[in-house]
């Protein structure tokens, strides 16, 4: 329902442009923003960096988990009074482990979100600059498009520019 409403509004907007600009021609293009995002060199670099960081953090978590398992394994060898003390240490260690795990994944998510915002900012700037330089009146995302001639698809040009910008 929402998609239909967006399509109808887009068509109405495009139609209103054609009525108001009787003698002027409107230049419209479209891009596949997801393709640009996925093929952007910066996206790939950030994905690798975040994956490496995630693996490092998971190693730390695994070490902590093994320590807890080791403590639990020794528990049955202890006397009753010592078992109670050790059980408290195990409970505290488990709580610390769960808190650390939550914090690690929260930090990774926040970092990923910041990187995505940065990447989409880069992409949007390149699209805007490209549109202004090439005198486009409108560039839309392919996902909201029912049909578009391949000659109107500027995805490859934008992808080339965004990767060129990254190298600077």
FISE-278010 format. One record per residue: y, x, z of N, C-alpha, C, O in turn. Coordinates in steps of 0.1 Angstrom, whole numbers, padded with zeros to 4 digits, always signed. Each point is the difference from the previous one (the first is absolute). Example, Ala and Ser with C-alpha at 12.3 -4.5 7.8 and 13.67 -1.06 7.14 Angstrom:
-0057+0132+0078+0012-0009+0000+0012+0009+0000+0000+0010+0007 +0011-0014-0014+0011+0009+0000+0011-0008+0008+0011+0005+0001 
This chain:
-0012+0008+0000+0012-0008+0000+0013+0009+0000+0009-0003-0008 -0009+0013+0017+0011+0009+0000+0002+0007-0013+0011+0002-0005 -0022+0003+0000+0000+0007-0013+0006-0008-0011+0007+0005-0008 -0011-0018+0008+0005-0009-0010+0015-0002+0001+0007+0000-0010 -0003-0001+0023+0014-0002+0002+0008+0013-0004+0011-0002-0006 -0016+0014+0009+0006+0012-0004+0001+0001-0016+0010+0004-0005 -0021-0008-0001+0000+0001-0015+0010-0010-0006+0008+0004-0009 -0008-0016+0015+0010-0010-0005+0014+0004+0002+0009-0001-0008 -0006+0007+0020+0014+0005+0003+0003+0011-0010+0012+0001-0004 -0021+0008+0002+0002+0011-0009+0003-0005-0014+0010+0005-0007 -0018-0014+0002+0003-0006-0013+0013-0007-0001+0007+0001-0010 -0004-0008+0021+0013-0007+0000+0012+0010+0000+0010-0002-0006 -0012+0013+0014+0010+0011+0000+0002+0006-0014+0011+0002-0004 -0022+0001-0002+0000+0006-0013+0006-0009-0010+0008+0003-0009 -0012-0016+0010+0006-0010-0009+0015-0002+0002+0007-0001-0010 -0002+0002+0022+0014-0001+0003+0007+0012-0006+0012-0001-0004 -0018+0013+0004+0006+0011-0006+0002-0002-0015+0010+0003-0006 -0020-0009+0000+0001-0002-0015+0011-0010-0004+0006+0002-0010 -0004-0012+0019+0011-0009-0003+0014+0006+0002+0009-0003-0007 -0008+0011+0018+0013+0005+0003+0004+0012-0009+0012+0003-0002 -0022+0004-0003+0003+0011-0009-0004-0003-0014-0009+0005-0006 +0016-0015+0000-0003-0005-0013+0000+0011-0011-0009+0001-0008 +0020+0007+0008+0001+0010-0010-0006+0014+0004-0003+0008-0009 +0002-0006+0022-0005+0013+0005-0015-0001+0001-0005-0010+0005 -0001+0021-0008-0015+0000+0001-0003+0006+0014+0006+0010+0004 -0016-0016+0002-0004+0005+0013-0012+0009-0001-0010-0003-0007 +0011+0015+0013-0011+0010-0001-0008-0001+0013+0005+0002+0011 -0018-0005-0013-0009-0002+0012-0012+0009-0001-0005+0002-0011 +0001+0004+0022-0012+0008+0000-0008-0004+0012+0005-0007+0009 -0017+0012-0008-0008-0002+0012-0008+0013+0003-0003+0008-0009 -0001-0007+0022-0008+0012+0004-0011-0005+0009+0000-0011+0006 -0011+0019-0006-0011-0002+0009+0003+0009+0012-0004+0012+0000 +0010-0018+0010+0004+0008+0012-0012+0007+0007+0002+0011+0006 -0013-0018-0006-0012+0006+0007-0005+0012-0007-0005+0009+0006 +0005-0010-0019-0004+0012-0008+0009+0012+0002-0005+0011+0002 +0018-0014-0002+0010+0011+0003-0003+0005+0014+0000+0013+0001 -0001-0021+0008-0002+0004+0014-0013+0009+0001+0000+0011+0006 -0011-0016-0012-0013+0007+0001+0000+0013-0007-0007+0010+0004 +0014-0009-0015+0000+0012-0009+0012+0010+0003+0001+0010-0006 +0007-0014+0016+0012+0008+0003-0006+0012+0008-0008-0001+0010 +0012+0013-0014-0005+0012+0007+0003+0001+0015-0009+0005+0008 +0020-0010-0004+0004-0001+0014-0010-0008+0008-0004+0003+0012 +0000-0014-0018-0010-0009+0007-0013+0007+0002-0006+0000+0011 +0001+0007-0021-0012+0008+0001+0001+0011+0011-0009+0002+0007 +0020+0005-0007+0002+0010+0010+0000-0006+0014-0007+0006+0009 +0014-0017-0007+0000-0006+0013-0013-0006+0004-0004+0001+0012 -0004-0006-0021-0013-0005+0003-0009+0011+0005-0007-0001+0009 +0008+0013-0016-0008+0011+0004+0004+0005+0014-0009+0003+0008 +0022-0002-0006+0005+0005+0013-0004-0010+0011-0004+0005+0011 +0005-0018-0013-0003-0009+0010-0015+0000+0003-0005-0002+0011 -0003+0003-0022-0015+0001+0002-0004+0012+0008-0009-0001+0009 +0015+0012-0012-0002+0013+0008+0003-0002+0014-0007+0004+0009 +0019-0010-0006+0005-0002+0014-0010-0010+0007-0003+0002+0012 -0001-0012-0019-0010-0010+0005-0013+0007+0004-0005-0003+0011 +0000+0011-0019-0012+0007+0003+0001+0010+0012-0009+0001+0008 +0021+0005-0007+0002+0009+0011+0000-0008+0013-0005+0004+0010 +0012-0015-0010+0001-0009+0012-0014-0006+0003-0003-0001+0012 -0005-0002-0022-0013-0005+0003-0009+0010+0006-0009-0003+0008 +0011+0016-0012-0008+0011+0007+0004+0000+0015-0009+0002+0008 +0021-0003-0005+0005+0000+0014-0007-0011+0007-0004+0001+0012 +0004-0013-0018-0006-0012+0006-0015+0002+0002-0005-0004+0011 -0001+0010-0021-0015+0002+0002-0003+0010+0011-0010-0002+0007 +0018+0012-0005-0001+0010+0011+0001-0008+0013-0008+0002+0009 +0018-0010-0008+0002-0007+0013-0012-0010+0002-0004-0001+0012 +0000-0005-0022-0012-0009+0001-0012+0007+0005-0008-0005+0008 +0005+0017-0014-0011+0008+0004+0000+0004+0014-0010+0001+0007 +0023+0002-0002+0002+0004+0014-0004-0012+0009-0007+0002+0010 +0011-0014-0014-0004-0012+0008-0015-0002+0000-0006-0003+0011 +0000+0005-0022-0015-0002-0001-0007+0010+0008-0010-0003+0006 +0015+0015-0005-0006+0011+0008+0001-0003+0015-0009+0002+0007 +0021-0008-0004+0002-0004+0014-0010-0011+0004-0005+0000+0011 +0003-0009-0020-0009-0011+0002-0015+0005+0001-0008-0006+0008 +0005+0016-0015-0013+0005+0000-0004+0007+0013-0011+0000+0005 +0021+0006+0001-0002+0007+0013+0001-0010+0012-0004+0004+0011 +0008-0015-0013+0002-0010+0011-0013-0003+0007+0000-0001+0013 -0011+0000-0020-0013-0004+0007-0005+0012+0009-0009-0003+0008 +0014+0015-0010-0005+0011+0007+0007+0002+0014-0004+0008+0008 +0015-0016-0007+0008+0002+0012-0005-0010+0012-0007-0010-0003 +0011+0013+0015-0002-0008+0011+0009-0012-0001+0009-0001-0007 -0013-0010+0015+0007-0013+0000+0015+0002+0002+0008-0005-0008 -0004+0012+0018+0015+0002+0003+0007+0007-0011+0011-0003-0004 -0018+0014-0002+0006+0007-0011+0000-0008-0013+0009+0001-0008 -0019-0010+0007-0001-0008-0012+0013-0010+0000+0005-0002-0011 -0002-0003+0022+0012-0009+0001+0013+0007-0005+0007-0005-0008 -0006+0017+0013+0012+0008-0003+0000+0003-0015+0010-0001-0007 -0021+0005+0002-0002+0004-0014+0002-0013-0009+0006+0001-0011 -0011-0012+0015+0002-0013-0007+0014-0003-0002+0005-0004-0010 +0003+0006+0021+0015-0002-0001+0006+0009-0010+0009-0004-0007 -0013+0017+0007+0005+0009-0010-0003-0004-0014+0008+0002-0009 -0020-0007+0007-0005-0005-0013+0009-0012-0004+0004+0000-0012 -0002-0009+0021+0008-0012-0004+0014+0005-0004+0006-0005-0010 +0000+0014+0018+0013+0005-0003+0000+0007-0014+0010-0001-0008 -0020+0009+0006-0001+0008-0013-0001-0010-0012+0006+0002-0010 -0014-0013+0012-0001-0010-0011+0013-0007-0002+0004-0002-0012 +0004-0001+0022+0013-0006-0002+0009+0009-0007+0008-0004-0009 -0008+0017+0013+0008+0010-0007-0003+0001-0014+0008+0002-0009 -0022-0002+0006-0005+0001-0014+0005-0012-0008+0005+0002-0011 -0006-0014+0016+0004-0012-0007+0015+0001-0003+0005-0004-0010 +0003+0008+0020+0015+0001-0001+0003+0010-0011+0009-0002-0008 -0016+0014+0008+0003+0010-0009-0004-0005-0014+0008+0003-0010 -0019-0010+0008-0004-0005-0013+0010-0010-0005+0004+0001-0012 +0001-0010+0021+0010-0010-0004+0013+0008-0005+0006-0004-0010 -0002+0014+0018+0012+0007-0003-0001+0007-0013+0010+0001-0008 -0021+0006+0005-0002+0007-0012+0001-0009-0012+0007+0003-0009 -0014-0014+0009+0001-0009-0011+0013-0007-0002+0005-0003-0011 +0002+0000+0022+0014-0005+0000+0009+0010-0007+0008-0003-0008 -0009+0016+0013+0009+0011-0006-0003+0001-0015+0009+0002-0008 -0022-0002+0004-0003+0002-0014+0005-0012-0008+0005+0002-0011 -0006-0014+0016+0005-0012-0007+0015+0001-0002+0006-0003-0011 +0001+0007+0022+0015+0001-0001+0004+0011-0010+0009-0002-0008 -0016+0013+0008+0003+0011-0010-0003-0005-0014+0008+0003-0009 -0019-0010+0007-0003-0005-0013+0011-0010-0005+0004+0001-0011 +0000-0010+0020+0010-0009-0003+0013+0007-0004+0007-0005-0010 -0003+0015+0017+0012+0007-0003-0001+0007-0014+0010+0000-0008 -0021+0006+0005-0002+0006-0012+0000-0010-0012+0005+0003-0010 -0011-0014+0012+0000-0010-0010+0014-0005-0003+0004-0002-0012 +0004+0000+0022+0014-0004-0001+0007+0010-0008+0008-0003-0009 -0010+0016+0012+0007+0011-0007-0005+0000-0015+0009+0001-0009 -0021-0003+0006-0006+0000-0013+0006-0011-0008+0005+0001-0012 -0005-0013+0017+0005-0012-0007+0016+0002-0002+0005-0005-0010 +0001+0011+0019+0015+0003-0001+0002+0009-0012+0009-0002-0008 -0018+0013+0006+0001+0009-0011-0002-0008-0013+0007+0001-0010 -0018-0009+0010-0003-0008-0012+0011-0010-0004+0004+0000-0012 +0001-0007+0022+0011-0009-0003+0012+0006-0006+0007-0005-0009 -0003+0017+0015+0011+0008-0005-0002+0004-0015+0009-0002-0008 -0020+0007+0005-0003+0004-0014+0000-0012-0009+0006+0000-0011 -0011-0012+0015+0000-0012-0008+0015-0004-0003+0004-0003-0011 +0004+0003+0022+0014-0004-0001+0007+0009-0010+0008-0004-0008 -0009+0017+0010+0006+0010-0008-0004-0001-0015+0008+0001-0009 -0021-0003+0007-0005-0002-0013+0006-0013-0007+0004+0001-0011 -0004-0012+0019+0006-0012-0005+0014+0002-0004+0005-0005-0011 +0003+0011+0019+0014+0002-0003+0002+0009-0012+0008-0002-0009 -0016+0013+0008+0002+0010-0011-0004-0006-0013+0006+0002-0010 -0017-0011+0010-0005-0006-0012+0005-0014-0002-0005-0007-0009 +0015+0003+0016+0007-0013-0001-0009-0012+0001+0001-0009-0008 -0010+0009+0018-0009-0011+0002+0008-0010+0009+0007+0004+0009 -0008-0017-0012+0006-0010+0008-0010-0004+0012+0005-0004+0010 -0018+0006-0013-0009-0005+0010-0013+0008-0002-0005+0001-0011 -0001+0004+0022-0013+0006+0000-0007-0006+0012+0004+0000+0011 -0016-0007-0014-0007-0007+0010-0014+0006+0001-0005+0008-0008 -0001-0011+0019-0014+0005+0003-0010-0008-0008+0001-0013-0001 -0010+0019-0004-0010-0006-0009-0008-0011+0008-0005-0009-0007 +0003+0010+0020-0007-0009+0007+0005-0014+0000-0007-0010+0001 +0020+0008-0003+0007-0013-0001+0001-0005-0014+0007-0009-0003 -0014+0016-0006+0002-0003-0014-0013-0007-0006-0011+0005+0002 +0014-0015-0009-0012-0007-0007-0003+0006-0013-0012+0002-0003 +0022+0002-0004-0002+0007-0013+0012+0009-0002+0011-0003+0003 -0014+0015-0009+0011+0009-0004-0006+0009-0011-0011+0005+0001 +0019-0004-0012-0004+0009-0011-0001+0014+0005+0008+0004+0009 -0017+0003-0014-0002+0014+0004+0012+0009-0003+0002+0010+0007 +0006-0015-0016+0012+0008-0004+0010-0001+0012+0010+0008+0001 -0011-0018+0008+0009-0002+0011-0005+0008+0012+0007+0000+0010 -0019+0005-0010-0006+0007+0011+0005+0014+0001-0002+0008-0009 +0010-0005+0020+0006+0013+0001-0007+0008+0012+0006+0010+0005 -0018-0014-0002-0007+0006+0011-0002+0015-0002+0003+0008+0009 -0008-0004-0021-0002+0014-0002+0013+0009+0000-0001+0011+0005 +0011-0017-0010+0013+0008+0000+0005+0002+0015+0005+0010+0003 -0006-0021+0005+0004+0001+0014-0009+0010+0007+0005+0008+0008 -0018-0009-0010-0010+0009+0006+0004+0015-0003-0001+0008+0009 +0003-0006-0022+0004+0014-0004+0013+0004+0007+0000+0012+0005 +0010-0020-0004+0012+0003+0007-0001+0002+0015+0005+0010+0005 -0013-0018+0001-0002+0001+0015-0007+0013+0003+0003+0006+0010 -0013-0003-0018-0007+0013+0003+0009+0012-0004-0001+0011+0007 +0010-0012-0016+0009+0011-0004+0010+0001+0012+0004+0012+0003 +0001-0023+0002+0009+0001+0012-0006+0006+0012+0007+0008+0007 -0020-0010-0005-0007+0006+0011+0000+0015-0001+0001+0007+0010 -0002-0002-0022-0001+0015-0002+0013+0007+0003+0000+0012+0003 +0011-0019-0003+0013+0006+0002+0002+0004+0014+0011+0006+0004 
